Amino acid sequence: MARSTFVCSACGGQSAKWLGRCPHCEAWNTLQESAAAPRRSAALAPSSPVQTLGAVRAQQLPQLPSGIAELDRVLGGGLVPGSVVLLGGDPGIGKSTLLLQVLADLAGRETALYVSGEESAAQVGLRAQRLGLRDSPLRLLAETQLERIAGALDAERPRVCVIDSIQTVYTETIGSAPGSVAQVRECAAQLTRRAKTVGTCMILVGHVTKEGALAGPRVLEHMVDTVLYFEGDTHSSYRLIRAIKNRYGAVNELGVFAMTERGLRGVANPSAIFLSQHGAPVAGSCVLATLEGSRPLLVEVQALADTAAAPSPRRLSVGLEPARLAMLLAVLHRHAGIGCGDQDVFVNAVGGVRITEPAADLAVLLAIHSSLKNRALPHGLLAFGEVGLAGEIRPAPRGQERLREAAKLGFSAAIIPAANAPKAGGFDGLELHPVQRIEQALDVLRALHG
């Protein structure tokens, strides 16, 4: 009789019986029944010698350009041999399309293998035909059994391999169904060990849950070297790739793509898609100079303040930190004397981008003030800076790069923290207004309105 165990879908911890709460990570209702894996005798691998830190030879790992500059930016320069990349995203957002494009381009220079567990070889061939990639020497395998995939890897010895997707791969040593916590964890562990041993760059495609997190055990993200999230609205032609974890580059780096009939193409000037094209300045809109990884971006922040129809006014934030909106409204009331107690306040970042840094505070407050007064901000004005509870404007990191991007795109005025003002010189055509408090920022607005 096959023995069963209960595995936590959040942390991968095991329990001999079902419990309402995982004893390892203390998450509720996450234990799922799974067939226990047979015990295997452990073989001792040769151990590495113990050495001092100074004796370790540090060397720069070579990188393979993917052929798509935006993806290389997110990866930190390119694909690293022996690394494991996990790419997650909603169904139909373009994960398979992007990876097929990358491998088809790499196949002309390096040996590449595309393992499809969700589609047949004919379906992948139809997609390649639509993308104009049928002439690529890319090697293709439609398989879901781990042992057969391992055999193909031994025979082909590819430099880059894509597994689409890790939730469809299963091993015969575990009796549970494909996609279960035990199967995903074991298959990912074996593929990771193989990638490290033979130097193959392994790219695993992962499904996401309805909450937007990667499906499967949480330990999956700890196994791999890089975790990328595919974001974007399926009704829009633009897609974003964000690095959540990267051992070979910066985290929170952002790549911007446009979906076309010939596949995904990198966007050379992403600031343009996050700025709405108004015929004339409108009330409730302010341009923010933000940072995504190492890239400065200009994003339009829109606010709408309207008389509340219910006793409890609504506070809704899309693309920005929801918890900071109520705090900023309190600061606006306490230190600037502008109350929103009887107003519904809605804030949105244009283009579907998510802004997590507090340097967006000043732009949000200026947009809310503009909507309350029903008066548009001057044309060509942008702002950035963190607002404290005492009403002070705190500096934002790498302010010079934000201002340089604004000057390049033709902006004429900027309200910035006083600590971010250049020590000597400025930017041609960009008039700077350094402020230390929120009251000073509103005074600058009044002076610009004349």
Secondary structure, DSSP 8 states (H G I E B T S, - for coil): ---EEEEETTT--EESS--SB-TTT--BS-EEEEE-----------------GGGS-------B--S-HHHHHHHTSSB-TT-EEEEEE-TTSSHHHHHHHHHHHHTTTS-EEEEESSS-HHHHHHHHHHTT-TT---EEEE--BHHHHHHHHHHH--SEEEEE-GGG-B-TTS-S-TTSHHHHHHHHHHHHHHHHHHT-EEEEEE-B-TTSSBSS-THHHHHSSEEEEEE--TTSSEEEEEEEEETTS-TT-EEEEEEETTEEEE-S-GGGGGS---SS--TTEEEEEEEETTEEEEEEEEEEEEE-SSSS--EEEESS-HHHHHHHHHHHHHHH----TTEEEEEEEGGG----SGGGHHHHHHHHHHHHHT----TTEEE--EE-TTSBEE--TTHHHHHHHHHHTT--EEEEEGGGS-SS--BTTBEEEEESBHHHHHHHHHHHH-
